[in-house]
Amino acid sequence: MVNVFEKIRLGPKRTKSIKDPAITLSQQRSAPRNSETNFVHHTPKGRRNSRHAFPPKRDTSNHSPVASFARKVKWLIRRSPLRALFKSAPSFDLGKRPKDFSPSLDHDEDISDQAILIADSDTTDQISRIVLIAGPEHYYHLALQLETSPDLDLQLYARDLFLRSAGLGYAPAQFKLGICYELGLAHFPSDPSQSFAWYKRAAVQGHADAELAVSGWYLTGHHQGLAQSEPMAYEWAFKAARRGWSKAEYTLGHYHEVGIGVPQDLHVAKQWYLKAAARGNERALLRLLVGHVGLTVDYAHLKDALLHHNGGNPYLIHQLAQFHELREYGLVPDEDAAFELYAASAQANYAPAQYKLGACYEFGLLGCPQDPVQAVHWYRQGADNGHVEALLALAGFYLDGSAGRAAEQSDEEAFQLVKTAALRGVPKAEYITGFFLEYGLGVEKSTTEAKQWYHLACAKGVDSAEKRLQDLEKST
């Protein structure tokens, strides 16, 4: 059976400033309606209490920079996942956090009842005060939202929030500051001393990425007073690796292989590389396979680690299968090992491996007997996981019905599969969809729609689509 493409190719929310920041929204709502206090959402004294006393939804009377900034931040919070992170608490200035403040998380609360932004509307030249009910983790996540804003004021506010969160001891924010000071990001200056200091604050709290970053700084040192120390570099990398982080395990393997902070030991290096590879670290797998520095790898041990450690890693199993099949990195060709690895990866629901097994059963590859029923089975598994080549291959079986009852001939099924691939932007599938529409295969004939799909495919370099367009122009 030929691919279906070959068959076709070959064939013919409002907010204003609140005067008293010590009064929360919940207090406002619980106040009597004849209260002397003028709240944002209450009728001013002397005005008839009715819904019409509220300002219009699109009120644009306040154009001060501060009020504009407050609206921007509140809009962002309402649209972000942060809306589920806020709970009733006393409002406070960012620079004066109450000692008894301990926010709790309630994912059923509406942020509109719990988060208040207060701006001093008398200040027009700068942002003087923004009050936000939040904890350090909320500052951090809000800052992540703001730092990519095109508005410079919001970017600078994100920088301040990162500093606020890190200063309150939130490890991810401290690690973020380490990155910013190291690379000069998010309006922070490049400062190795500050970078190392923030990385270490996060590392002492057990942040694995920060521990590895501290290791990196000890490995190189910096000109602002940090002396290079390989033993300290190894010590911090080991702390990260003990947490089961594959990147740190790979780093320890490299340290043992080269002899950084410890005597060179290729056997220990191999064990760390195996751990990292089994957790999905591709660099560790490649290091094991290259082996040009004296690492002798027991491939049976490597394969067993990939197949059984931590539930297996289908991507790396698939990679190792390709290395066996394509004879890369000096591996001896082994069709049986390659097929076994592809099968293990496919059974772990990895779509590319499922497509590969389908091809093996269709064309008899890797010593596999030809079996259309098994081919359809694995192509269908890959197609269900969104693999476009599997979609087209399965369409081919429906087009010619060569798999019998496993995929009985059906132009309609073939067209739906092809169109699914085309909607993913695959040029080949766009051309085939046009062909089906042109000739009415499994769908109502439509030259106009066919031309649209041909144009899409032609723009992506499908020569057959260009030829079909030319023929259609000549016939009209």
Disulfide bonds with the S-S distance in Angstrom:
none
